[in-house]
Amino acid sequence: MRQAEPLCSPRLLELLASKVHRHLGMDFSGARQPELQRRLRLLAEDQTEDTTAWLESLAFAEWDDARIERLIPAFTVGETYFRRDPEALDWLARQHLAPLLQRRRAAGQRHLRVWSAACCTGEEAYSLLFLLDDLLGAERGQWSLEVLASDINAGFLARAEQGRYGQNAFRRNEEAFRQRHFQAEARAWRVRPQWRERIRFQRHNLATGSLPDRRRGLAEVDLILCRNVLMYFSAEHASATLRRLLACLSADGMLVLSAVEAGLATQAGLSGFWAGSNYALAADARQPPSPPAAVLPAVAAQAPRPRREPARHEPPAEPAEPLRERLWQQAQEALQRGDHAQARQALQDYLSQPGLTIVQRYQSCLALARSWAEQQRGDEAREWLQNALEIDPAALPAYWLSALLERQEGDLPAALQALHKLLYLAPECSMGHFQQGLLLRETGKRQAGDRALRTCQRQLLESENDAPLQFAEGLGRVQLLALCEQLLGDRPCPPS
């Protein structure tokens, strides 16, 4: 694939990366500069003036709120859906919210405040509201319940306030969940009236916004969800944002991050614990930390415990890089012998290490997804696949594994959708066309399936390389060609 021409000079790109970092917290230095070019190219398409002149103006002008708001759509990701991480929500209900409600009830303090930070189009915030109403039950009217949701993207917030969602917001075939909480409107679904207008949506920039902010309710919060946002920040901005968020918690509050952001917390000197498939920090994590232990314990079913001071004569922690390598090796060895529980523990500990590169975080998420998929645990596997794709949206192995997982669970349309995305990114992937052909045939689309098989056949005939094919698990070009011919009834491949 031919690389796109550079959008601007390296010096101008550095200035723009610095500007984005200062105002949005996102790190586009070094290897991530091509991603910055891609985003800027999308913005430049809507400009009437010369691209170079526009970029120079962008690099040297002051970025006020109006300018930032115009740029935000190119720097925010709107990929989310309902019940995306049921394991995390179930853990929060059992291990944090239910015990907290019980303590408040016993003390006669019937109030609760939760905050979905970087809420995108509102799916997470509404899911929290539904969950809390279920936990409170008939007592709902006796409680002061505040659900806050914020995002930097005003367009996302407007959609969230409408509470109207298309089919793409529901990906788990949870028809009972949708029927209970939504009503049909044309080809969309809208949150039912009893839940609408109960969430306070507001614009907030996590990278630069002042916190705590009592005037807007962003203080004394009992639960903050801030997932899959800080992973795009530099370590400096992530650390500062974490400390601001922790300062917003009530005494027994909790901040929940995604698993891939655990290392950012560790790097900031904050000691947390595993909360289902997420990583959590208690309110006291913002206190000046003791030297962090080499490996963070993975606590899957316990409430936060006070941090233990290390023994005075405790040996020094193992240097980060050898420890990372050892944890990764332990995970690979455990996977090879089929010990998935130990492999996942090692991988989660690996994710907790500071200084992981984007590639390392992506590889660990993919390994966790494979582990869960091999144990027929589809929901957990999907969550880790989604984490992997948020780190690298062009990751072919994640789409391939997603297709295999959906086929394994009998959701052929979802498997075809994953293959479609893979082939959009890599149309030269012969194995992708082969699997697409098989799936189309299984769904009764024989002609479309044959076209996909012929595409695979044509690519194999045009290739002179008999090296193992990608995703073919050792299957060679000649073997796959024979399979295509057999399926097509030895009909010759038509000329291209």
The 8 nearest C-alpha neighbors of each residue, nearest first, counted from 0:
[[1, 2, 425, 3, 427, 424, 426, 423],
 [0, 2, 3, 4, 5, 425, 424, 427],
 [3, 1, 0, 4, 5, 33, 37, 6],
 [2, 4, 5, 1, 6, 37, 0, 36],
 [3, 5, 6, 2, 7, 1, 36, 40],
 [6, 4, 7, 3, 8, 36, 9, 33],
 [5, 7, 4, 36, 40, 8, 51, 39],
 [8, 6, 5, 11, 12, 9, 51, 54],
 [7, 9, 11, 10, 12, 6, 5, 13],
 [10, 8, 12, 11, 13, 7, 5, 14],
 [11, 9, 13, 12, 8, 14, 7, 15],
 [12, 10, 14, 8, 13, 9, 15, 7],
 [11, 13, 9, 15, 10, 14, 16, 8],
 [14, 12, 16, 10, 11, 15, 17, 9],
 [13, 15, 11, 17, 12, 16, 58, 18],
 [14, 16, 18, 12, 58, 17, 13, 19],
 [17, 15, 13, 19, 18, 14, 27, 12],
 [18, 16, 20, 14, 15, 19, 21, 13],
 [17, 19, 15, 21, 20, 16, 14, 22],
 [20, 18, 16, 23, 22, 21, 17, 15],
 [21, 19, 24, 25, 17, 18, 23, 22],
 [20, 22, 18, 19, 24, 23, 17, 25],
 [21, 23, 19, 20, 24, 18, 207, 206],
 [24, 22, 19, 20, 206, 25, 21, 207],
 [23, 25, 20, 206, 232, 236, 21, 22],
 [26, 24, 232, 20, 231, 23, 233, 19],
 [25, 27, 233, 232, 28, 20, 231, 24],
 [28, 26, 31, 32, 16, 35, 25, 29],
 [27, 29, 31, 32, 26, 30, 16, 13],
 [28, 30, 31, 32, 27, 33, 26, 13],
 [29, 31, 32, 28, 33, 27, 34, 357],
 [32, 30, 27, 34, 29, 33, 28, 35],
 [31, 33, 35, 27, 34, 30, 28, 29],
 [34, 32, 36, 35, 31, 37, 30, 27],
 [35, 33, 37, 32, 36, 31, 38, 27],
 [34, 36, 32, 38, 33, 37, 27, 39],
 [37, 35, 33, 39, 34, 38, 40, 32],
 [38, 36, 34, 40, 35, 39, 33, 41],
 [39, 37, 35, 41, 40, 36, 73, 34],
 [38, 40, 42, 36, 41, 37, 43, 35],
 [39, 41, 43, 37, 38, 42, 36, 44],
 [42, 40, 38, 39, 44, 43, 37, 73],
 [41, 43, 39, 40, 44, 45, 38, 73],
 [42, 44, 40, 46, 45, 41, 39, 50],
 [45, 43, 42, 41, 46, 40, 47, 50],
 [44, 46, 43, 42, 47, 41, 48, 40],
 [47, 45, 43, 44, 48, 42, 50, 53],
 [46, 48, 45, 49, 44, 50, 43, 53],
 [49, 47, 46, 50, 53, 52, 51, 43],
 [48, 50, 52, 51, 53, 47, 46, 54],
 [51, 49, 53, 52, 54, 43, 48, 46],
 [52, 50, 54, 53, 49, 55, 7, 6],
 [51, 53, 55, 49, 54, 50, 56, 48],
 [52, 54, 50, 56, 51, 55, 49, 57],
 [55, 53, 57, 51, 56, 52, 58, 50],
 [56, 54, 58, 52, 57, 53, 51, 59],
 [55, 57, 53, 54, 59, 58, 60, 52],
 [56, 58, 54, 55, 60, 59, 53, 15],
 [57, 59, 55, 15, 56, 14, 60, 54],
 [58, 60, 56, 57, 55, 61, 14, 15],
 [61, 59, 57, 56, 58, 62, 55, 63],
 [60, 62, 63, 59, 57, 58, 66, 56],
 [63, 61, 66, 67, 60, 64, 22, 65],
 [62, 64, 66, 65, 61, 67, 68, 60],
 [65, 63, 67, 66, 68, 62, 69, 61],
 [64, 66, 68, 67, 63, 69, 62, 70],
 [67, 65, 69, 68, 63, 64, 62, 70],
 [68, 66, 70, 64, 69, 65, 71, 62],
 [67, 69, 65, 71, 66, 70, 64, 152],
 [70, 68, 66, 67, 71, 65, 72, 64],
 [71, 69, 67, 68, 72, 73, 66, 74],
 [70, 72, 74, 68, 73, 69, 67, 152],
 [73, 71, 74, 75, 70, 152, 69, 68],
 [72, 74, 71, 38, 75, 70, 42, 41],
 [75, 73, 71, 72, 76, 38, 70, 23],
 [76, 74, 72, 73, 71, 77, 152, 151],
 [75, 77, 78, 74, 119, 72, 73, 79],
 [76, 78, 119, 79, 75, 120, 155, 72],
 [77, 79, 76, 80, 119, 389, 120, 168],
 [80, 78, 77, 168, 122, 81, 83, 119],
 [79, 81, 168, 83, 122, 169, 82, 170],
 [82, 80, 83, 122, 169, 168, 123, 126],
 [83, 81, 85, 84, 80, 126, 171, 123],
 [82, 84, 81, 80, 85, 382, 79, 170],
 [83, 85, 82, 86, 87, 382, 88, 378],
 [86, 84, 88, 82, 87, 89, 83, 378],
 [85, 87, 89, 84, 88, 90, 275, 276],
 [86, 88, 90, 275, 85, 89, 84, 276],
 [89, 87, 91, 85, 90, 86, 92, 84],
 [88, 90, 92, 86, 91, 87, 85, 93],
 [91, 89, 87, 93, 88, 92, 94, 275],
 [92, 90, 95, 88, 94, 89, 93, 96],
 [91, 93, 96, 89, 90, 97, 94, 95],
 [94, 92, 90, 91, 97, 95, 89, 96],
 [93, 95, 91, 90, 302, 92, 96, 301],
 [96, 94, 91, 98, 97, 99, 92, 93],
 [95, 97, 92, 99, 98, 91, 100, 94],
 [96, 98, 100, 99, 93, 92, 95, 101],
 [99, 97, 101, 100, 96, 95, 102, 94],
 [100, 98, 96, 102, 101, 97, 95, 103],
 [101, 99, 103, 97, 98, 102, 104, 96],
 [100, 102, 98, 104, 99, 103, 105, 97],
 [103, 101, 99, 105, 104, 100, 106, 98],
 [102, 104, 108, 106, 100, 105, 101, 109],
 [103, 105, 101, 107, 102, 106, 109, 100],
 [104, 106, 102, 103, 107, 101, 108, 100],
 [107, 105, 103, 108, 104, 102, 109, 101],
 [106, 108, 104, 105, 109, 103, 102, 110],
 [109, 107, 103, 106, 110, 104, 105, 102],
 [110, 108, 142, 103, 104, 107, 143, 111],
 [109, 111, 143, 142, 108, 144, 112, 103],
 [110, 112, 144, 145, 143, 221, 113, 109],
 [111, 113, 145, 220, 221, 146, 144, 114],
 [114, 112, 222, 146, 221, 220, 223, 147],
 [113, 115, 147, 223, 148, 116, 146, 222],
 [114, 116, 148, 224, 118, 124, 223, 147],
 [115, 117, 225, 149, 118, 148, 224, 114],
 [118, 116, 150, 149, 119, 225, 115, 151],
 [117, 119, 116, 121, 115, 150, 149, 148],
 [118, 120, 155, 117, 121, 150, 77, 156],
 [121, 119, 159, 155, 158, 156, 122, 118],
 [120, 122, 159, 124, 118, 123, 119, 125],
 [121, 123, 81, 125, 124, 80, 120, 126],
 [122, 124, 126, 121, 125, 127, 118, 81],
 [125, 123, 127, 121, 126, 122, 115, 148],
 [124, 126, 128, 127, 122, 123, 129, 121],
 [127, 125, 123, 129, 124, 128, 122, 130],
 [128, 126, 130, 124, 125, 129, 131, 123],
 [127, 129, 125, 131, 130, 126, 132, 124],
 [130, 128, 126, 132, 127, 131, 125, 133],
 [131, 129, 127, 133, 128, 132, 126, 134],
 [132, 130, 134, 128, 133, 129, 135, 127],
 [131, 133, 135, 129, 134, 130, 136, 128],
 [134, 132, 130, 136, 131, 135, 129, 128],
 [133, 135, 131, 132, 136, 130, 97, 92],
 [136, 134, 139, 132, 138, 133, 131, 137],
 [137, 135, 133, 138, 134, 139, 132, 131],
 [136, 138, 139, 135, 140, 141, 132, 133],
 [139, 137, 135, 141, 136, 140, 142, 132],
 [138, 140, 135, 141, 137, 142, 136, 132],
 [141, 139, 138, 142, 137, 143, 135, 136],
 [142, 140, 138, 139, 143, 109, 137, 110],
 [143, 141, 109, 110, 140, 139, 144, 138],
 [142, 144, 110, 109, 111, 145, 141, 140],
 [143, 145, 111, 142, 110, 112, 146, 113],
 [146, 144, 112, 111, 147, 113, 143, 198],
 [145, 147, 198, 113, 114, 112, 199, 144],
 [148, 146, 114, 199, 198, 113, 200, 115],
 [149, 147, 115, 200, 114, 118, 116, 199],
 [150, 148, 201, 116, 202, 117, 200, 118],
 [149, 151, 117, 202, 152, 203, 118, 119],
 [150, 152, 204, 203, 202, 153, 149, 117],
 [151, 153, 155, 154, 150, 71, 156, 72],
 [154, 152, 156, 155, 157, 151, 202, 150],
 [155, 153, 157, 156, 152, 158, 72, 120],
 [154, 156, 120, 158, 152, 153, 119, 157],
 [157, 155, 159, 153, 158, 154, 120, 160],
 [158, 156, 154, 160, 159, 155, 153, 161],
 [157, 159, 161, 155, 156, 160, 120, 154],
 [160, 158, 120, 121, 156, 162, 161, 157],
 [159, 161, 157, 162, 158, 156, 200, 196],
 [160, 162, 158, 159, 163, 157, 189, 195],
 [163, 161, 159, 190, 160, 189, 164, 158],
 [162, 164, 189, 161, 188, 190, 187, 158],
 [165, 163, 188, 187, 168, 189, 162, 166],
 [164, 166, 187, 167, 168, 188, 186, 163],
 [165, 167, 168, 169, 164, 187, 170, 188],
 [166, 168, 169, 165, 170, 80, 164, 79],
 [169, 167, 80, 166, 165, 81, 164, 170],
 [170, 168, 167, 166, 81, 171, 80, 172],
 [171, 169, 172, 168, 167, 80, 81, 166],
 [170, 172, 173, 169, 82, 83, 81, 174],
 [171, 173, 174, 170, 169, 175, 177, 176],
 [174, 172, 171, 176, 175, 177, 169, 170],
 [173, 175, 177, 176, 172, 178, 171, 179],
 [174, 176, 178, 177, 173, 179, 180, 172],
 [177, 175, 179, 173, 174, 178, 180, 181],
 [176, 178, 174, 180, 179, 181, 175, 173],
 [177, 179, 175, 176, 181, 180, 174, 182],
 [178, 180, 176, 177, 181, 175, 182, 191],
 [179, 181, 177, 191, 178, 190, 176, 182],
 [182, 180, 190, 191, 189, 177, 178, 188],
 [181, 183, 189, 188, 191, 190, 184, 178],
 [182, 184, 188, 187, 189, 185, 181, 186],
 [185, 183, 187, 188, 186, 182, 189, 163],
 [184, 186, 187, 183, 188, 182, 165, 189],
 [187, 185, 184, 165, 188, 183, 166, 164],
 [188, 186, 165, 184, 164, 185, 183, 163],
 [187, 189, 183, 164, 184, 182, 163, 181],
 [190, 188, 163, 181, 182, 162, 164, 191],
 [191, 189, 181, 162, 180, 195, 182, 163],
 [190, 192, 181, 193, 180, 194, 182, 189],
 [193, 191, 195, 194, 190, 196, 181, 189],
 [194, 192, 191, 195, 197, 190, 196, 180],
 [195, 193, 192, 197, 191, 196, 190, 128],
 [194, 196, 192, 197, 193, 190, 191, 162],
 [197, 195, 198, 194, 160, 199, 192, 193],
 [196, 198, 195, 194, 199, 146, 145, 193],
 [199, 197, 146, 196, 147, 200, 148, 145],
 [198, 200, 147, 148, 146, 201, 197, 196],
 [201, 199, 148, 149, 198, 147, 156, 160],
 [202, 200, 149, 148, 203, 199, 150, 156],
 [201, 203, 150, 149, 151, 153, 204, 200],
 [204, 202, 151, 150, 149, 205, 208, 201],
 [203, 205, 208, 151, 206, 207, 150, 202],
 [206, 204, 208, 207, 203, 240, 151, 117],
 [205, 207, 24, 204, 23, 208, 240, 236],
 [206, 208, 205, 204, 209, 22, 23, 24],
 [209, 207, 204, 205, 206, 203, 210, 240],
 [208, 210, 211, 207, 212, 243, 205, 204],
 [211, 209, 212, 243, 208, 247, 244, 217],
 [210, 212, 247, 218, 217, 213, 246, 209],
 [211, 213, 217, 210, 214, 215, 218, 216],
 [214, 212, 216, 218, 215, 217, 211, 219],
 [213, 215, 212, 216, 217, 218, 211, 210],
 [216, 214, 213, 217, 212, 218, 201, 211],
 [215, 217, 213, 218, 214, 212, 147, 219],
 [218, 216, 212, 213, 215, 211, 247, 220],
 [217, 219, 247, 211, 213, 220, 216, 212],
 [220, 218, 249, 248, 247, 221, 217, 112],
 [219, 221, 248, 112, 249, 218, 222, 113],
 [222, 220, 252, 112, 249, 113, 248, 253],
 [221, 223, 113, 253, 252, 220, 254, 114],
 [224, 222, 254, 114, 115, 113, 255, 225],
 [223, 225, 255, 115, 116, 254, 226, 114],
 [226, 224, 116, 256, 255, 223, 117, 115],
 [225, 227, 256, 257, 228, 224, 255, 229],
 [226, 228, 257, 230, 229, 225, 256, 260],
 [229, 227, 230, 226, 231, 225, 117, 232],
 [228, 230, 232, 231, 237, 227, 260, 226],
 [229, 231, 228, 232, 260, 227, 259, 263],
 [232, 230, 229, 25, 228, 26, 233, 24],
 [233, 231, 25, 229, 24, 26, 237, 230],
 [232, 234, 26, 236, 235, 237, 25, 24],
 [235, 233, 237, 236, 238, 232, 263, 266],
 [236, 234, 233, 238, 237, 239, 232, 267],
 [235, 237, 239, 233, 238, 24, 234, 232],
 [236, 238, 234, 240, 235, 232, 239, 229],
 [239, 237, 267, 241, 235, 236, 240, 234],
 [240, 238, 236, 242, 241, 237, 243, 235],
 [241, 239, 243, 237, 242, 238, 236, 244],
 [240, 242, 244, 238, 243, 239, 237, 245],
 [241, 243, 245, 239, 244, 240, 285, 246],
 [244, 242, 240, 246, 241, 245, 210, 239],
 [245, 243, 241, 247, 246, 242, 240, 210],
 [244, 246, 242, 247, 248, 243, 282, 285],
 [245, 247, 243, 244, 248, 242, 211, 285],
 [248, 246, 218, 211, 244, 245, 219, 220],
 [249, 247, 220, 219, 252, 245, 246, 282],
 [248, 250, 219, 252, 220, 221, 251, 247],
 [249, 251, 252, 282, 248, 219, 283, 221],
 [250, 252, 249, 282, 221, 253, 281, 248],
 [253, 251, 221, 249, 248, 222, 282, 250],
 [252, 254, 281, 222, 280, 282, 221, 223],
 [255, 253, 223, 280, 279, 222, 224, 281],
 [254, 256, 279, 224, 278, 225, 223, 253],
 [257, 255, 226, 278, 225, 279, 277, 260],
 [256, 258, 226, 277, 260, 259, 227, 278],
 [257, 259, 277, 278, 260, 261, 276, 256],
 [258, 260, 257, 261, 350, 360, 262, 230],
 [259, 261, 263, 258, 262, 257, 230, 256],
 [262, 260, 351, 264, 263, 258, 259, 278],
 [261, 263, 351, 353, 352, 265, 264, 260],
 [262, 264, 266, 260, 261, 265, 353, 267],
 [265, 263, 267, 269, 261, 262, 266, 268],
 [266, 264, 262, 268, 269, 267, 263, 353],
 [265, 267, 353, 263, 268, 264, 262, 354],
 [268, 266, 264, 238, 265, 269, 263, 234],
 [269, 267, 265, 266, 288, 264, 270, 291],
 [270, 268, 265, 264, 267, 284, 271, 288],
 [269, 271, 284, 265, 268, 291, 280, 264],
 [270, 272, 280, 279, 269, 278, 281, 273],
 [273, 271, 279, 298, 278, 297, 274, 296],
 [272, 274, 278, 298, 297, 299, 277, 275],
 [275, 273, 277, 278, 299, 279, 276, 272],
 [274, 276, 87, 299, 277, 90, 273, 86],
 [275, 277, 87, 274, 258, 86, 273, 278],
 [278, 276, 258, 257, 274, 275, 273, 256],
 [277, 279, 273, 256, 258, 274, 272, 255],
 [280, 278, 255, 272, 271, 254, 274, 256],
 [281, 279, 271, 254, 253, 284, 255, 282],
 [282, 280, 253, 283, 284, 252, 254, 303],
 [281, 283, 284, 252, 248, 245, 253, 250],
 [284, 282, 285, 281, 286, 250, 305, 280],
 [285, 283, 282, 286, 281, 269, 280, 270],
 [284, 286, 283, 245, 242, 287, 282, 269],
 [285, 287, 284, 283, 288, 269, 282, 289],
 [288, 286, 285, 289, 284, 268, 269, 283],
 [289, 287, 286, 268, 290, 269, 284, 291],
 [288, 290, 291, 287, 308, 309, 268, 292],
 [289, 291, 288, 292, 268, 309, 316, 308],
 [292, 290, 289, 293, 268, 270, 288, 265],
 [293, 291, 294, 316, 295, 290, 309, 270],
 [292, 294, 316, 317, 291, 295, 322, 319],
 [295, 293, 292, 348, 296, 351, 352, 349],
 [294, 296, 348, 297, 292, 293, 351, 272],
 [297, 295, 298, 294, 272, 348, 273, 271],
 [296, 298, 273, 272, 299, 295, 344, 348],
 [299, 297, 273, 272, 300, 296, 301, 274],
 [300, 298, 275, 274, 273, 297, 301, 272],
 [299, 301, 298, 94, 302, 274, 275, 90],
 [302, 300, 298, 299, 303, 94, 304, 274],
 [301, 303, 94, 304, 95, 300, 298, 98],
 [304, 302, 301, 281, 305, 272, 280, 271],
 [303, 305, 306, 302, 301, 281, 307, 272],
 [306, 304, 307, 303, 283, 281, 284, 308],
 [305, 307, 304, 308, 270, 284, 283, 303],
 [308, 306, 309, 305, 304, 310, 289, 270],
 [307, 309, 306, 310, 289, 311, 290, 305],
 [310, 308, 307, 311, 313, 289, 290, 292],
 [309, 311, 313, 312, 308, 314, 307, 315],
 [310, 312, 313, 309, 308, 314, 315, 289],
 [313, 311, 310, 314, 309, 315, 308, 316],
 [312, 314, 310, 311, 315, 309, 316, 292],
 [315, 313, 312, 316, 317, 310, 311, 309],
 [316, 314, 317, 313, 293, 318, 292, 312],
 [315, 317, 293, 292, 318, 314, 291, 290],
 [316, 318, 293, 319, 322, 315, 321, 320],
 [319, 317, 320, 321, 322, 316, 293, 315],
 [318, 320, 322, 321, 323, 317, 352, 353],
 [319, 321, 323, 322, 318, 324, 317, 354],
 [322, 320, 324, 323, 319, 318, 325, 317],
 [321, 323, 325, 319, 320, 324, 326, 318],
 [324, 322, 320, 326, 325, 321, 349, 319],
 [323, 325, 321, 327, 322, 326, 328, 320],
 [324, 326, 322, 328, 323, 327, 329, 321],
 [327, 325, 329, 323, 328, 324, 345, 349],
 [326, 328, 330, 324, 329, 325, 323, 331],
 [327, 329, 325, 331, 330, 326, 324, 332],
 [330, 328, 326, 332, 327, 331, 333, 325],
 [329, 331, 342, 327, 333, 345, 328, 332],
 [332, 330, 334, 328, 333, 329, 335, 327],
 [333, 331, 335, 329, 334, 330, 328, 336],
 [332, 334, 342, 338, 330, 336, 335, 331],
 [335, 333, 337, 331, 332, 336, 342, 338],
 [334, 336, 332, 333, 337, 331, 338, 330],
 [335, 337, 333, 334, 338, 332, 339, 331],
 [338, 336, 334, 335, 339, 333, 342, 332],
 [339, 337, 333, 340, 341, 336, 334, 342],
 [338, 340, 342, 341, 337, 334, 343, 370],
 [339, 341, 343, 342, 338, 344, 333, 345],
 [342, 340, 344, 343, 339, 338, 345, 333],
 [343, 341, 330, 339, 333, 345, 344, 340],
 [342, 344, 346, 340, 345, 341, 339, 347],
 [343, 345, 341, 347, 342, 346, 348, 340],
 [344, 346, 348, 342, 330, 343, 347, 326],
 [347, 345, 349, 343, 348, 344, 330, 342],
 [348, 346, 350, 344, 349, 345, 343, 351],
 [347, 349, 351, 345, 346, 350, 344, 294],
 [348, 350, 346, 347, 351, 352, 326, 323],
 [351, 349, 347, 348, 352, 262, 259, 346],
 [352, 350, 262, 261, 348, 349, 347, 265],
 [351, 353, 262, 350, 349, 265, 354, 355],
 [354, 352, 262, 266, 265, 355, 263, 351],
 [353, 355, 356, 352, 262, 266, 263, 319],
 [356, 354, 353, 359, 360, 357, 352, 262],
 [355, 357, 359, 358, 360, 354, 361, 353],
 [356, 358, 360, 359, 361, 355, 390, 391],
 [359, 357, 361, 356, 360, 362, 355, 390],
 [360, 358, 362, 356, 361, 357, 355, 363],
 [361, 359, 357, 363, 358, 362, 364, 356],
 [360, 362, 387, 358, 364, 359, 363, 357],
 [363, 361, 365, 359, 364, 360, 358, 366],
 [362, 364, 366, 360, 365, 361, 346, 367],
 [365, 363, 367, 361, 387, 383, 366, 362],
 [364, 366, 368, 362, 367, 363, 387, 384],
 [367, 365, 363, 369, 368, 364, 362, 370],
 [368, 366, 370, 364, 365, 369, 343, 363],
 [367, 369, 380, 365, 383, 371, 366, 370],
 [370, 368, 372, 366, 367, 371, 373, 365],
 [371, 369, 367, 373, 368, 372, 339, 366],
 [370, 372, 380, 376, 374, 368, 373, 369],
 [373, 371, 369, 375, 374, 380, 376, 370],
 [372, 374, 370, 371, 375, 369, 376, 368],
 [373, 375, 371, 372, 376, 370, 339, 377],
 [374, 376, 372, 373, 377, 371, 408, 407],
 [377, 375, 371, 372, 374, 379, 378, 380],
 [376, 378, 380, 379, 375, 372, 381, 371],
 [379, 377, 381, 380, 376, 382, 84, 85],
 [380, 378, 382, 381, 377, 376, 371, 383],
 [379, 381, 368, 371, 377, 372, 383, 378],
 [382, 380, 384, 378, 379, 383, 385, 377],
 [381, 383, 385, 379, 384, 380, 84, 386],
 [384, 382, 386, 368, 385, 380, 364, 381],
 [385, 383, 381, 387, 386, 382, 368, 397],
 [384, 386, 388, 382, 383, 387, 381, 389],
 [387, 385, 383, 389, 384, 388, 382, 390],
 [386, 388, 384, 361, 390, 364, 385, 389],
 [389, 387, 392, 391, 385, 390, 386, 384],
 [388, 390, 386, 391, 387, 392, 385, 227],
 [389, 391, 387, 388, 361, 386, 392, 357],
 [390, 392, 388, 393, 394, 389, 387, 361],
 [393, 391, 388, 394, 389, 390, 387, 395],
 [394, 392, 391, 395, 424, 388, 421, 398],
 [395, 393, 391, 392, 397, 396, 388, 398],
 [394, 396, 398, 397, 421, 393, 399, 424],
 [397, 395, 399, 398, 394, 400, 470, 365],
 [398, 396, 400, 399, 395, 394, 384, 401],
 [399, 397, 401, 395, 417, 396, 400, 421],
 [398, 400, 396, 402, 401, 397, 395, 403],
 [399, 401, 403, 397, 402, 398, 396, 404],
 [400, 402, 398, 404, 399, 403, 397, 405],
 [401, 403, 414, 399, 417, 405, 400, 404],
 [404, 402, 400, 406, 401, 405, 407, 399],
 [403, 405, 407, 401, 406, 402, 400, 408],
 [406, 404, 414, 410, 408, 402, 407, 403],
 [407, 405, 409, 403, 408, 404, 411, 414],
 [406, 408, 404, 405, 409, 403, 410, 375],
 [409, 407, 405, 406, 410, 404, 377, 411],
 [408, 410, 406, 407, 411, 405, 414, 404],
 [411, 409, 405, 413, 406, 412, 408, 414],
 [410, 412, 414, 413, 406, 409, 415, 405],
 [413, 411, 415, 414, 410, 416, 442, 405],
 [414, 412, 416, 415, 411, 410, 405, 417],
 [415, 413, 402, 411, 405, 417, 416, 412],
 [416, 414, 418, 412, 413, 417, 419, 411],
 [415, 417, 419, 413, 414, 418, 412, 420],
 [416, 418, 414, 402, 420, 398, 419, 415],
 [419, 417, 421, 415, 420, 416, 422, 402],
 [418, 420, 416, 422, 417, 421, 415, 423],
 [421, 419, 423, 417, 418, 422, 416, 424],
 [420, 422, 418, 424, 419, 423, 398, 395],
 [423, 421, 426, 425, 419, 424, 420, 418],
 [422, 424, 420, 421, 425, 426, 419, 418],
 [423, 425, 422, 421, 426, 420, 393, 395],
 [424, 426, 422, 427, 423, 428, 421, 395],
 [427, 425, 422, 428, 423, 424, 421, 429],
 [426, 428, 425, 429, 458, 422, 431, 432],
 [429, 427, 431, 426, 430, 425, 422, 432],
 [430, 428, 455, 432, 431, 427, 433, 458],
 [429, 431, 433, 432, 428, 434, 471, 470],
 [430, 432, 428, 434, 429, 433, 435, 418],
 [431, 433, 435, 429, 451, 455, 430, 434],
 [434, 432, 430, 436, 452, 435, 431, 455],
 [435, 433, 437, 436, 431, 432, 438, 430],
 [434, 436, 432, 438, 433, 437, 431, 439],
 [437, 435, 448, 451, 433, 452, 439, 434],
 [436, 438, 434, 440, 435, 439, 441, 448],
 [437, 439, 441, 435, 440, 436, 434, 442],
 [440, 438, 448, 444, 442, 436, 441, 437],
 [439, 441, 445, 444, 448, 443, 437, 438],
 [442, 440, 438, 439, 443, 437, 444, 445],
 [443, 441, 439, 440, 444, 438, 411, 445],
 [444, 442, 440, 441, 445, 439, 448, 438],
 [445, 443, 440, 439, 447, 442, 446, 448],
 [444, 446, 440, 448, 447, 443, 449, 439],
 [447, 445, 449, 448, 444, 450, 440, 439],
 [448, 446, 450, 449, 444, 445, 451, 439],
 [447, 449, 436, 439, 445, 440, 451, 446],
 [448, 450, 452, 446, 451, 447, 453, 445],
 [451, 449, 453, 447, 448, 452, 454, 446],
 [450, 452, 436, 454, 448, 432, 449, 453],
 [453, 451, 449, 455, 436, 454, 433, 450],
 [452, 454, 456, 450, 455, 451, 457, 449],
 [455, 453, 451, 457, 452, 456, 458, 450],
 [454, 456, 429, 452, 458, 453, 432, 457],
 [455, 457, 453, 459, 454, 458, 480, 452],
 [458, 456, 454, 460, 459, 455, 453, 461],
 [459, 457, 461, 455, 460, 456, 462, 454],
 [458, 460, 462, 456, 457, 461, 476, 455],
 [461, 459, 457, 462, 458, 456, 463, 480],
 [462, 460, 458, 459, 457, 463, 456, 464],
 [463, 461, 459, 460, 464, 458, 465, 476],
 [464, 462, 465, 461, 460, 459, 476, 466],
 [463, 465, 462, 466, 476, 467, 459, 461],
 [466, 464, 476, 475, 463, 467, 477, 462],
 [465, 467, 464, 468, 475, 476, 473, 474],
 [468, 466, 475, 473, 474, 465, 469, 471],
 [467, 469, 471, 475, 466, 470, 474, 476],
 [468, 470, 471, 467, 430, 428, 472, 429],
 [469, 471, 472, 468, 430, 399, 396, 431],
 [470, 472, 474, 468, 469, 473, 430, 467],
 [473, 471, 474, 470, 469, 468, 467, 475],
 [472, 474, 467, 471, 475, 468, 470, 469],
 [473, 475, 471, 472, 467, 478, 468, 479],
 [476, 474, 467, 478, 477, 468, 465, 473],
 [475, 477, 479, 465, 478, 480, 459, 468],
 [478, 476, 480, 479, 475, 481, 465, 459],
 [479, 477, 481, 475, 480, 476, 474, 482],
 [478, 480, 482, 476, 481, 477, 475, 483],
 [479, 481, 477, 483, 482, 478, 456, 476],
 [480, 482, 484, 478, 479, 483, 485, 477],
 [483, 481, 479, 485, 480, 484, 486, 478],
 [484, 482, 480, 486, 485, 481, 487, 452],
 [485, 483, 489, 487, 481, 482, 486, 488],
 [484, 486, 482, 488, 483, 487, 489, 481],
 [487, 485, 483, 488, 484, 482, 489, 452],
 [486, 488, 484, 485, 489, 490, 483, 449],
 [489, 487, 485, 490, 486, 484, 483, 491],
 [490, 488, 484, 487, 485, 491, 486, 483],
 [489, 491, 488, 487, 492, 484, 485, 493],
 [492, 490, 493, 489, 484, 487, 488, 453],
 [491, 493, 453, 490, 494, 457, 456, 454],
 [494, 492, 491, 495, 453, 457, 490, 454],
 [493, 495, 492, 457, 491, 453, 454, 460],
 [494, 493, 457, 492, 454, 453, 458, 461]]
